[in-house]
Amino acid sequence: MSLASAIDRGSPCVALRTLSGAAIILLLCTFAANTQAASVYECVDANGHLAYRDTPCATDARQSKLDVQPLPTIGDPSEVAAQRAHPRGISNRRASRGEHGRKHATHASRRANAQQATSWECHAADGEVFYRHSRCPGSVPGDGTVRNDYAERTSGTRTRGRRNAWSRVSVHGKKIPRAEACRRIHAAGAAGRDGHLRDQTVSTYDHLMGRDPCSGA
């Protein structure tokens, strides 16, 4: 009997009654080729007829369940073995590598922009020096610190009101590379520089959200 004549076309199953062992193997391979992983049910009815189904046998038939593994895929043998053992792990690693690549490219882009951008070094008349990423203000209120050299320079200046350590002082600025401004803002000794409290900084939240002009500098 041929394989074609052994197929039971009147039911959703594939029935084999007198097929040889080679034909049965061929049928099981067909199941494996069409699915990633499948179960085949071997059914023997009350009259001793043998049939193979992709659904459970009838209630009056004796049933054996066969697990059919998928056929090997074409590719590197080590990758195929790893994919069978950890199929999701490979996908996750590939996604992780892709995400890492995008983050690296974004970081490199920000770094290039920071190196090309310019910031400002601001010099107040009372000796303070601070750094801004936008243009320096024309003047700032005094910080309350009495600096003798500045007091001496302004002692003979005629003013409309009484001058003190809180009076406004003029500011002039010059452009410098943003990377240099960021380095001076975040330098270890920046806290000892007169004017460091006027440096333009961002909150931790803005830094994490990518709104820090110094990111990548």
N, CA, C and O of each residue as an XYZ file, in Angstrom:
868
protein
N       0.859     -1.205      0.000
C       0.000      0.000      0.000
C       0.881      1.236      0.000
O       1.872      1.304      0.728
N       0.504      2.243     -0.845
C       1.289      3.480     -0.908
C       0.938      4.379      0.247
O      -0.083      4.190      0.909
N       1.813      5.389      0.497
C       1.576      6.357      1.570
C       0.323      7.177      1.303
O      -0.431      7.479      2.228
N       0.092      7.543      0.030
C      -1.078      8.360     -0.298
C      -2.368      7.620     -0.014
O      -3.336      8.210      0.466
N      -2.386      6.294     -0.319
C      -3.619      5.546     -0.092
C      -3.837      5.244      1.374
O      -4.930      4.843      1.774
N      -2.764      5.442      2.208
C      -2.892      5.165      3.640
C      -3.452      6.339      4.399
O      -3.753      6.199      5.584
N      -3.607      7.486      3.780
C      -4.086      8.687      4.463
C      -5.603      8.639      4.555
O      -6.294      8.462      3.552
N      -6.100      8.797      5.746
C      -7.548      8.797      5.960
C      -8.086     10.182      5.686
O      -7.980     11.070      6.532
N      -8.663     10.379      4.510
C      -9.114     11.712      4.135
C     -10.434     12.062      4.776
O     -10.847     13.217      4.673
N     -11.103     11.182      5.409
C     -12.400     11.471      5.998
C     -12.304     12.022      7.395
O     -13.345     12.292      7.996
N     -11.121     12.209      7.957
C     -10.959     12.736      9.312
C      -9.761     13.648      9.340
O      -8.950     13.606      8.415
N      -9.604     14.502     10.395
C      -8.478     15.419     10.467
C      -7.186     14.735     10.821
O      -6.148     15.388     10.926
N      -7.225     13.435     11.006
C      -5.997     12.737     11.382
C      -5.354     12.131     10.158
O      -5.936     12.100      9.074
N      -4.119     11.640     10.355
C      -3.418     10.888      9.326
C      -3.371      9.451      9.810
O      -2.757      9.169     10.839
N      -4.008      8.535      9.091
C      -4.129      7.157      9.573
C      -3.189      6.256      8.812
O      -3.021      6.385      7.600
N      -2.573      5.335      9.545
C      -1.710      4.342      8.920
C      -2.138      2.979      9.464
O      -2.247      2.790     10.675
N      -2.377      2.044      8.562
C      -2.827      0.742      9.021
C      -1.771     -0.335      8.707
O      -1.427     -1.153      9.561
N      -1.277     -0.315      7.486
C      -0.334     -1.367      7.095
C       0.970     -0.769      6.577
O       1.689     -1.419      5.819
N       1.279      0.459      6.977
C       2.494      1.098      6.472
C       3.727      0.448      7.068
O       3.687     -0.109      8.165
N       4.821      0.527      6.331
C       6.085      0.002      6.821
C       6.687      0.969      7.830
O       6.213      2.095      7.983
N       7.743      0.520      8.522
C       8.413      1.396      9.490
C       8.986      2.636      8.827
O       8.953      3.710      9.429
N       9.509      2.533      7.610
C      10.069      3.691      6.915
C       8.991      4.717      6.616
O       9.242      5.918      6.713
N       7.791      4.264      6.252
C       6.703      5.197      5.956
C       6.264      5.924      7.207
O       5.943      7.112      7.158
N       6.246      5.212      8.349
C       5.865      5.861      9.605
C       6.871      6.939      9.971
O       6.495      8.030     10.399
N       8.159      6.629      9.801
C       9.198      7.630     10.072
C       9.023      8.835      9.162
O       9.165      9.972      9.613
N       8.716      8.606      7.883
C       8.497      9.702      6.943
C       7.344     10.580      7.397
O       7.426     11.806      7.311
N       6.265      9.962      7.883
C       5.110     10.724      8.350
C       5.473     11.588      9.560
O       5.100     12.760      9.627
N       6.205     10.998     10.518
C       6.607     11.751     11.706
C       7.521     12.908     11.326
O       7.430     13.983     11.919
N       8.394     12.709     10.354
C       9.264     13.805      9.884
C       8.440     14.925      9.269
O       8.782     16.100      9.402
N       7.335     14.555      8.583
C       6.461     15.578      8.007
C       5.855     16.437      9.094
O       5.782     17.657      8.950
N       5.413     15.813     10.196
C       4.902     16.577     11.341
C       5.971     17.521     11.865
O       5.694     18.686     12.150
N       7.195     17.017     11.993
C       8.279     17.839     12.560
C       8.632     18.993     11.658
O       8.959     20.075     12.144
N       8.575     18.792     10.343
C       8.947     19.852      9.405
C       7.941     20.974      9.403
O       8.301     22.123      9.149
N       6.668     20.666      9.682
C       5.607     21.666      9.598
C       5.377     22.408     10.901
O       4.615     23.375     10.923
N       5.996     21.998     11.963
C       5.787     22.634     13.256
C       7.109     22.792     13.964
O       8.089     22.127     13.629
N       7.135     23.672     14.942
C       8.342     23.854     15.748
C       8.488     22.689     16.726
O       9.592     22.173     16.894
N       7.442     22.277     17.351
C       7.429     21.118     18.237
C       5.988     20.617     18.254
O       5.059     21.420     18.345
N       5.785     19.276     18.165
C       4.425     18.759     18.041
C       4.294     17.460     18.807
O       5.279     16.798     19.133
N       3.054     17.117     19.083
C       2.727     15.833     19.710
C       1.861     15.040     18.741
O       0.915     15.578     18.167
N       2.179     13.772     18.560
C       1.421     12.879     17.686
C       0.858     11.749     18.553
O       1.561     11.193     19.397
N      -0.388     11.425     18.339
C      -1.061     10.395     19.134
C      -1.175      9.114     18.318
O      -1.694      9.119     17.202
N      -0.686      8.022     18.887
C      -0.807      6.698     18.259
C      -2.057      6.032     18.834
O      -2.140      5.790     20.039
N      -3.028      5.737     17.963
C      -4.328      5.233     18.414
C      -4.549      3.816     17.878
O      -4.334      3.536     16.699
N      -4.980      2.940     18.776
C      -5.337      1.565     18.387
C      -6.783      1.343     18.807
O      -7.095      1.365     19.998
N      -7.671      1.129     17.835
C      -9.088      0.983     18.182
C      -9.414     -0.443     18.621
O      -8.527     -1.291     18.715
N     -10.680     -0.695     18.885
C     -11.094     -2.000     19.407
C     -10.812     -3.137     18.445
O     -10.669     -4.282     18.875
N     -10.728     -2.847     17.132
C     -10.467     -3.868     16.126
C      -8.985     -4.035     15.836
O      -8.599     -4.816     14.966
N      -8.145     -3.288     16.578
C      -6.704     -3.411     16.392
C      -6.144     -2.558     15.293
O      -4.979     -2.719     14.929
N      -6.949     -1.630     14.735
C      -6.460     -0.752     13.670
C      -5.604      0.370     14.266
O      -5.946      0.976     15.282
N      -4.504      0.613     13.608
C      -3.546      1.615     14.080
C      -3.710      2.914     13.300
O      -3.843      2.889     12.076
N      -3.702      4.029     13.986
C      -3.804      5.335     13.324
C      -2.974      6.350     14.107
O      -2.777      6.224     15.316
N      -2.500      7.349     13.386
C      -1.745      8.449     14.011
C      -2.525      9.742     13.815
O      -2.984     10.038     12.712
N      -2.670     10.503     14.882
C      -3.470     11.729     14.841
C      -2.676     12.879     15.472
O      -1.756     12.668     16.263
N      -3.068     14.110     15.092
C      -2.499     15.280     15.772
C      -3.422     15.781     16.879
O      -3.152     16.813     17.493
N      -4.506     15.057     17.135
C      -5.424     15.338     18.242
C      -5.600     14.056     19.037
O      -5.351     12.978     18.499
N      -6.023     14.127     20.311
C      -6.172     12.908     21.126
C      -7.092     11.882     20.472
O      -7.980     12.229     19.692
N      -6.862     10.613     20.804
C      -7.640      9.514     20.225
C      -9.075      9.525     20.762
O      -9.387     10.205     21.741
N      -9.927      8.763     20.101
C     -11.305      8.583     20.585
C     -11.279      7.876     21.939
O     -10.295      7.225     22.289
N     -12.355      8.008     22.684
C     -12.388      7.483     24.047
C     -12.284      5.962     24.092
O     -11.815      5.412     25.089
N     -12.711      5.270     23.033
C     -12.683      3.803     23.024
C     -11.396      3.240     22.431
O     -11.293      2.032     22.222
N     -10.412      4.099     22.157
C      -9.160      3.649     21.548
C      -8.036      3.731     22.575
O      -8.051      4.561     23.484
N      -7.054      2.831     22.395
C      -5.867      2.855     23.249
C      -4.891      3.899     22.691
O      -4.603      3.892     21.494
N      -4.390      4.780     23.530
C      -3.638      5.962     23.063
C      -2.209      5.952     23.602
O      -1.962      5.627     24.764
N      -1.279      6.317     22.723
C       0.112      6.566     23.117
C       0.517      7.914     22.536
O       0.252      8.200     21.368
N       1.160      8.740     23.355
C       1.540     10.079     22.907
C       3.013     10.098     22.533
O       3.860      9.657     23.311
N       3.327     10.613     21.328
C       4.701     10.720     20.838
C       5.055     12.197     20.682
O       4.332     12.947     20.026
N       6.151     12.606     21.276
C       6.625     13.988     21.129
C       7.604     14.056     19.968
O       8.630     13.376     19.967
N       7.279     14.885     18.978
C       8.099     15.019     17.775
C       8.889     16.318     17.867
O       8.297     17.392     17.973
N      10.210     16.236     17.828
C      11.051     17.415     17.897
C      11.218     18.033     16.510
O      11.162     17.314     15.512
N      11.423     19.350     16.425
C      11.595     19.998     15.121
C      12.879     19.579     14.443
O      13.843     19.198     15.107
N      12.896     19.650     13.117
C      14.096     19.332     12.368
C      15.164     20.397     12.607
O      14.823     21.546     12.888
N      16.445     20.046     12.504
C      17.519     21.036     12.721
C      17.406     22.187     11.737
O      17.049     21.989     10.576
N      17.712     23.388     12.204
C      17.702     24.557     11.329
C      19.067     24.749     10.713
O      20.072     24.271     11.238
N      19.097     25.457      9.588
C      20.357     25.711      8.895
C      21.075     26.869      9.574
O      20.465     27.911      9.815
N      22.324     26.715      9.879
C      23.080     27.789     10.518
C      24.279     27.222     11.234
O      24.586     26.037     11.106
N      24.961     28.068     11.993
C      26.122     27.662     12.746
C      25.706     26.612     13.775
O      24.754     26.847     14.518
N      26.389     25.451     13.849
C      25.959     24.394     14.777
C      25.916     24.848     16.221
O      24.991     24.490     16.950
N      26.906     25.640     16.657
C      26.922     26.088     18.048
C      25.751     27.022     18.338
O      25.169     26.975     19.422
N      25.404     27.875     17.365
C      24.287     28.796     17.573
C      22.961     28.043     17.582
O      22.052     28.379     18.341
N      22.857     27.012     16.723
C      21.631     26.224     16.700
C      21.438     25.510     18.028
O      20.329     25.473     18.562
N      22.535     24.931     18.572
C      22.432     24.233     19.852
C      22.057     25.201     20.968
O      21.237     24.878     21.828
N      22.668     26.405     20.952
C      22.349     27.393     21.991
C      20.916     27.879     21.865
O      20.245     28.134     22.866
N      20.449     28.007     20.622
C      19.077     28.474     20.414
C      18.065     27.446     20.906
O      17.011     27.810     21.427
N      18.383     26.161     20.741
C      17.473     25.137     21.243
C      17.449     25.126     22.758
O      16.403     24.917     23.373
N      18.639     25.360     23.373
C      18.711     25.336     24.828
C      18.117     26.587     25.452
O      17.421     26.515     26.465
N      18.395     27.746     24.838
C      17.915     29.023     25.381
C      17.421     29.906     24.237
O      18.075     30.897     23.912
N      16.305     29.581     23.626
C      15.841     30.361     22.469
C      15.561     31.812     22.798
O      15.863     32.695     21.995
N      14.991     32.076     23.957
C      14.691     33.462     24.323
C      15.953     34.209     24.712
O      16.067     35.413     24.483
N      16.915     33.480     25.311
C      18.156     34.132     25.741
C      18.910     34.742     24.585
O      19.466     35.834     24.702
N      18.931     34.019     23.437
C      19.639     34.545     22.272
C      18.970     35.815     21.774
O      19.646     36.793     21.456
N      17.644     35.804     21.704
C      16.929     36.993     21.256
C      17.171     38.166     22.193
O      17.358     39.301     21.756
N      17.163     37.865     23.521
C      17.395     38.938     24.484
C      18.805     39.503     24.360
O      19.008     40.712     24.469
N      19.785     38.616     24.129
C      21.158     39.106     23.987
C      21.307     39.954     22.742
O      21.984     40.982     22.756
N      20.665     39.514     21.654
C      20.734     40.315     20.425
C      20.071     41.666     20.633
O      20.596     42.689     20.194
N      18.917     41.680     21.303
C      18.243     42.954     21.582
C      19.101     43.822     22.484
O      19.154     45.041     22.320
N      19.787     43.175     23.458
C      20.645     43.940     24.362
C      21.802     44.555     23.606
O      22.164     45.708     23.841
N      22.392     43.777     22.685
C      23.501     44.331     21.894
C      23.016     45.485     21.024
O      23.717     46.487     20.876
N      21.818     45.353     20.446
C      21.283     46.445     19.634
C      21.027     47.689     20.458
O      21.332     48.800     20.022
N      20.463     47.510     21.660
C      20.200     48.650     22.539
C      21.512     49.301     22.971
O      21.615     50.527     23.028
N      22.518     48.470     23.276
C      23.822     49.015     23.666
C      24.424     49.825     22.526
O      25.009     50.885     22.753
N      24.282     49.325     21.294
C      24.812     50.053     20.145
C      24.140     51.399     19.957
O      24.793     52.395     19.644
N      22.792     51.421     20.156
C      22.077     52.694     20.010
C      22.495     53.676     21.096
O      22.669     54.863     20.824
N      22.659     53.184     22.334
C      23.089     54.069     23.419
C      24.485     54.603     23.158
O      24.767     55.771     23.427
N      25.363     53.751     22.634
C      26.726     54.190     22.338
C      26.721     55.266     21.260
O      27.454     56.251     21.350
N      25.888     55.069     20.237
C      25.805     56.057     19.163
C      25.239     57.379     19.680
O      25.707     58.450     19.296
N      24.223     57.301     20.559
C      23.647     58.515     21.131
C      24.669     59.250     21.978
O      24.775     60.475     21.912
N      25.425     58.499     22.780
C      26.454     59.113     23.622
C      27.525     59.768     22.765
O      27.977     60.873     23.066
N      27.933     59.085     21.693
C      28.953     59.648     20.816
C      28.451     60.926     20.145
O      29.207     61.884     19.982
N      27.162     60.937     19.754
C      26.594     62.127     19.129
C      26.572     63.300     20.107
O      26.921     64.424     19.747
N      26.156     63.028     21.356
C      26.138     64.097     22.358
C      27.544     64.616     22.636
O      27.757     65.815     22.814
N      28.489     63.698     22.669
C      29.869     64.105     22.935
C      30.396     64.997     21.818
O      31.070     65.996     22.072
N      30.079     64.623     20.572
C      30.517     65.450     19.447
C      29.877     66.831     19.495
O      30.539     67.835     19.230
N      28.581     66.884     19.834
C      27.897     68.175     19.933
C      28.476     69.027     21.050
O      28.627     70.239     20.897
N      28.805     68.387     22.188
C      29.365     69.137     23.313
C      30.737     69.708     22.969
O      31.086     70.811     23.390
N      31.509     68.945     22.198
C      32.833     69.424     21.830
C      32.756     70.591     20.843
O      33.633     71.454     20.840
N      31.732     70.625     20.020
C      31.592     71.698     19.043
C      30.899     72.925     19.639
O      31.086     74.038     19.149
N      30.102     72.729     20.691
C      29.337     73.831     21.268
C      30.254     74.750     22.080
O      31.373     74.380     22.434
N      29.761     75.942     22.361
C      30.512     76.914     23.162
C      29.686     77.325     24.373
O      28.456     77.295     24.352
N      30.389     77.705     25.418
C      29.776     78.233     26.628
C      30.452     79.560     26.948
O      31.219     80.089     26.144
N      30.157     80.093     28.139
C      30.665     81.420     28.486
C      31.381     81.376     29.833
O      30.936     80.734     30.784
N      32.505     82.084     29.876
C      33.211     82.327     31.135
C      32.897     83.760     31.553
O      33.241     84.713     30.853
N      32.240     83.898     32.704
C      31.737     85.195     33.150
C      32.619     85.751     34.267
O      32.874     85.072     35.262
N      33.081     86.994     34.095
C      33.925     87.660     35.092
C      33.144     88.830     35.679
O      32.808     89.787     34.982
N      32.858     88.728     36.996
C      32.190     89.835     37.684
C      33.236     90.849     38.142
O      34.389     90.497     38.386
N      32.824     92.103     38.256
C      33.758     93.164     38.622
C      34.369     92.960     40.004
O      35.457     93.471     40.273
N      33.696     92.228     40.881
C      34.235     92.014     42.231
C      35.174     90.823     42.313
O      35.601     90.450     43.405
N      35.506     90.215     41.169
C      36.464     89.126     41.142
C      35.861     87.738     41.007
O      36.601     86.762     40.876
N      34.575     87.625     41.033
C      33.954     86.312     40.872
C      34.084     85.827     39.424
O      34.042     86.617     38.481
N      34.240     84.518     39.276
C      34.290     83.891     37.955
C      33.311     82.719     37.968
O      33.366     81.855     38.843
N      32.423     82.706     36.992
C      31.470     81.607     36.898
C      31.223     81.267     35.442
O      31.628     82.002     34.542
N      30.556     80.148     35.219
C      30.421     79.615     33.864
C      28.952     79.364     33.541
O      28.195     78.823     34.347
N      28.578     79.778     32.328
C      27.209     79.618     31.839
C      27.257     79.023     30.435
O      28.228     79.198     29.698
N      26.191     78.319     30.090
C      26.090     77.761     28.737
C      25.310     78.699     27.820
O      25.216     78.466     26.615
N      24.761     79.745     28.393
C      24.156     80.823     27.617
C      24.923     82.099     27.944
O      25.810     82.079     28.798
N      24.608     83.179     27.298
C      25.367     84.422     27.453
C      25.370     84.892     28.911
O      24.381     84.740     29.628
N      26.491     85.460     29.329
C      26.611     85.971     30.695
C      25.644     87.138     30.914
O      25.369     87.890     29.979
N      25.128     87.296     32.130
C      24.275     88.462     32.418
C      25.108     89.737     32.435
O      26.325     89.686     32.613
N      24.457     90.874     32.249
C      25.184     92.150     32.267
C      25.670     92.524     33.650
O      26.684     93.208     33.789
N      24.959     92.084     34.675
C      25.359     92.345     36.059
C      24.701     91.306     36.961
O      23.741     90.638     36.576
N      25.244     91.190     38.166
C      24.688     90.276     39.158
C      24.709     90.978     40.512
O      25.555     91.844     40.733
N      23.803     90.629     41.422
C      23.861     91.197     42.762
C      25.078     90.667     43.506
O      25.495     89.531     43.280
N      25.645     91.465     44.380
C      26.776     91.010     45.169
C      26.407     89.796     46.006
O      25.240     89.583     46.335
N      27.417     89.007     46.346
C      27.154     87.790     47.105
C      27.324     87.998     48.606
O      27.265     87.033     49.368
N      27.537     89.252     49.049
C      27.676     89.539     50.469
C      29.085     89.424     50.984
O      29.340     89.694     52.158
N      30.006     89.029     50.130
C      31.405     88.893     50.537
C      32.146     90.201     50.275
O      32.090     90.745     49.172
N      32.842     90.702     51.303
C      33.622     91.933     51.163
C      35.011     91.568     50.645
O      35.778     90.885     51.324
N      35.321     92.021     49.458
C      36.626     91.768     48.864
C      37.385     93.096     48.861
O      36.985     94.049     48.193
N      38.469     93.143     49.605
C      39.162     94.413     49.847
C      39.627     95.086     48.569
O      39.518     96.305     48.434
N      40.148     94.297     47.624
C      40.650     94.912     46.398
C      39.521     95.575     45.620
O      39.703     96.657     45.062
N      38.353     94.932     45.581
C      37.225     95.534     44.880
C      36.698     96.750     45.643
O      36.322     97.751     45.033
N      36.669     96.663     46.991
C      36.211     97.803     47.787
C      37.120     99.012     47.593
O      36.655    100.150     47.533
N      38.409     98.751     47.496
C      39.339     99.861     47.276
C      39.144    100.479     45.905
O      39.237    101.697     45.755
N      38.876     99.655     44.903
C      38.701    100.182     43.546
C      37.446    101.019     43.439
O      37.401    101.961     42.648
N      36.433    100.699     44.212
C      35.153    101.394     44.083
C      34.923    102.431     45.180
O      33.878    103.081     45.206
N      35.887    102.591     46.086
C      35.671    103.511     47.206
C      35.513    104.953     46.744
O      34.772    105.717     47.363
N      36.185    105.336     45.682
C      36.090    106.722     45.216
C      35.077    106.917     44.114
O      34.946    108.020     43.585
N      34.337    105.839     43.747
C      33.353    105.946     42.664
C      32.094    106.629     43.166
O      31.583    106.305     44.237
N      31.612    107.554     42.401
C      30.371    108.245     42.763
C      29.176    107.375     42.376
O      29.029    106.980     41.219
N      28.352    107.093     43.330
C      27.152    106.293     43.075
C      25.938    107.020     43.613
O      26.064    107.895     44.469
N      24.764    106.666     43.119
C      23.526    107.286     43.562
C      23.120    106.806     44.959
O      22.426    107.522     45.680
N      23.540    105.624     45.337
C      23.189    105.089     46.658
C      24.430    104.568     47.352
O      25.529    104.584     46.797
N      24.241    104.127     48.522
C      25.348    103.597     49.291
C      25.697    102.210     48.768
O      24.822    101.355     48.635
N      26.976    101.987     48.470
C      27.407    100.701     47.931
C      27.825     99.793     49.077
O      28.488    100.229     50.019
N      27.434     98.533     48.989
C      27.859     97.541     49.968
C      28.103     96.207     49.267
O      28.077     96.124     48.040
N      28.340     95.163     50.065
C      28.701     93.866     49.498
C      27.554     93.208     48.735
O      27.758     92.227     48.020
N      26.338     93.757     48.893
C      25.182     93.201     48.185
C      24.800     94.024     46.951
O      23.845     93.692     46.249
N      25.531     95.067     46.701
C      25.221     95.908     45.541
C      25.533     95.150     44.243
O      26.376     94.253     44.223
N      24.856     95.515     43.190
C      25.060     94.855     41.906
C      26.434     95.195     41.354
O      26.937     96.306     41.518
N      27.021     94.212     40.700
C      28.334     94.398     40.080
C      28.224     94.029     38.609
O      27.457     93.142     38.235
N      28.984     94.705     37.795
C      28.935     94.454     36.354
C      29.661     93.153     36.014
O      30.533     92.694     36.751
N      29.275     92.575     34.876
C      29.846     91.297     34.433
C      30.209     91.412     32.963
O      29.451     91.973     32.171
N      31.352     90.888     32.606
C      31.674     90.742     31.182
C      32.073     89.285     30.953
O      32.579     88.621     31.858
N      31.843     88.804     29.754
C      32.081     87.388     29.483
C      32.830     87.157     28.192
O      32.949     88.051     27.354
N      33.333     85.947     28.045
C      34.003     85.534     26.814
C      33.624     84.090     26.507
O      33.365     83.300     27.415
N      33.595     83.760     25.247
C      33.236     82.407     24.839
C      34.412     81.455     25.050
O      35.568     81.805     24.811
N      34.091     80.253     25.500
C      35.073     79.180     25.621
C      34.410     77.881     25.169
O      33.181     77.811     25.129
N      35.179     76.859     24.829
C      34.563     75.570     24.449
C      33.711     75.010     25.589
O      34.077     75.110     26.760
N      32.595     74.431     25.236
C      31.702     73.890     26.266
C      32.385     72.819     27.104
O      32.173     72.748     28.315
N      33.200     71.989     26.472
C      33.883     70.949     27.224
C      34.763     71.552     28.309
O      34.865     70.995     29.402
N      35.406     72.692     28.020
C      36.253     73.347     29.021
C      35.405     73.937     30.146
O      35.778     73.851     31.316
N      34.272     74.533     29.798
C      33.389     75.084     30.821
C      32.870     73.970     31.734
O      32.824     74.139     32.952
N      32.485     72.850     31.158
C      31.992     71.728     31.958
C      33.085     71.181     32.863
O      32.833     70.821     34.012
N      34.304     71.122     32.332
C      35.406     70.630     33.161
C      35.618     71.530     34.371
O      35.850     71.030     35.472
N      35.545     72.850     34.191
C      35.777     73.773     35.296
C      34.595     73.781     36.274
O      34.784     73.942     37.480
N      33.383     73.606     35.750
C      32.211     73.553     36.642
C      32.302     72.358     37.582
O      31.976     72.458     38.764
N      32.755     71.213     37.038
C      32.756     69.974     37.818
C      34.134     69.621     38.372
O      34.336     68.510     38.862
N      35.078     70.547     38.299
C      36.418     70.279     38.823
C      36.372     70.066     40.333
O      35.511     70.612     41.023
N      37.308     69.265     40.835
C      37.338     68.962     42.266
C      37.492     70.215     43.116
O      36.930     70.290     44.209
N      38.241     71.196     42.636
C      38.477     72.411     43.414
C      37.527     73.547     43.087
O      37.769     74.689     43.475
N      36.423     73.240     42.360
C      35.508     74.311     41.946
C      34.860     74.998     43.139
O      34.525     76.180     43.061
N      34.678     74.275     44.245
C      34.010     74.870     45.410
C      34.826     76.007     46.014
O      34.271     76.857     46.711
N      36.109     76.036     45.764
C      36.946     77.102     46.306
C      37.054     78.317     45.405
O      37.747     79.274     45.749
N      36.392     78.304     44.272
C      36.471     79.432     43.339
C      35.371     80.437     43.651
O      34.203     80.064     43.756
N      35.734     81.709     43.800
C      34.736     82.765     43.993
C      33.834     82.818     42.762
O      34.307     83.037     41.647
N      32.563     82.621     42.965
C      31.604     82.640     41.862
C      31.063     81.278     41.497
O      30.171     81.180     40.654
N      31.586     80.202     42.118
C      31.136     78.870     41.697
C      29.654     78.654     41.973
O      29.023     77.823     41.320
N      29.081     79.394     42.940
C      27.650     79.245     43.210
C      26.795     79.803     42.077
O      25.598     79.523     42.015
N      27.379     80.570     41.199
C      26.639     81.109     40.054
C      26.799     80.231     38.809
O      26.221     80.542     37.768
N      27.567     79.144     38.894
C      27.730     78.255     37.747
C      26.377     77.689     37.325
O      25.496     77.455     38.152
N      26.235     77.476     36.021
C      24.998     76.886     35.509
C      25.092     75.373     35.629
O      25.882     74.731     34.937
N      24.281     74.814     36.512
C      24.223     73.366     36.687
C      22.781     72.904     36.506
O      21.858     73.716     36.443
N      22.603     71.587     36.422
C      21.260     71.031     36.266
C      20.999     70.057     37.406
O      21.929     69.575     38.053
N      19.728     69.777     37.641
C      19.346     68.835     38.687
C      19.664     67.405     38.245
O      19.886     67.134     37.065
N      19.678     66.516     39.212
C      19.901     65.099     38.907
C      18.824     64.574     37.959
O      19.112     63.766     37.076
N      17.593     65.029     38.140
C      16.496     64.592     37.275
C      16.748     65.000     35.826
O      16.610     64.188     34.912
N      17.122     66.273     35.622
C      17.378     66.738     34.257
C      18.572     66.001     33.647
O      18.594     65.717     32.450
N      19.562     65.697     34.487
C      20.714     64.948     33.976
C      20.274     63.568     33.492
O      20.679     63.133     32.414
N      19.445     62.873     34.285
C      18.980     61.543     33.900
C      18.063     61.591     32.687
O      17.989     60.626     31.926
N      17.367     62.704     32.501
C      16.472     62.850     31.358
C      17.208     63.316     30.106
O      16.586     63.521     29.063
N      18.536     63.485     30.199
C      19.334     63.874     29.039
C      19.317     65.346     28.733
O      19.605     65.752     27.608
N      18.974     66.174     29.744
C      18.914     67.626     29.513
C      20.104     68.354     30.140
O      20.012     69.536     30.469
N      21.205     67.651     30.301
C      22.417     68.252     30.855
C      23.330     68.674     29.702
O      23.788     67.817     28.947
N      23.610     69.990     29.546
C      24.494     70.410     28.449
C      25.883     69.803     28.527
O      26.597     69.761     27.525
N      26.278     69.330     29.708
C      27.604     68.763     29.872
C      27.643     67.263     29.584
O      28.714     66.659     29.645
N      26.503     66.652     29.273
C      26.505     65.219     28.985
C      27.372     64.916     27.774
O      27.172     65.479     26.698
N      28.330     64.029     27.957
C      29.221     63.649     26.877
C      30.389     64.583     26.689
O      31.256     64.313     25.858
N      30.447     65.693     27.446
C      31.552     66.641     27.272
C      32.813     66.105     27.926
O      33.855     66.760     27.887
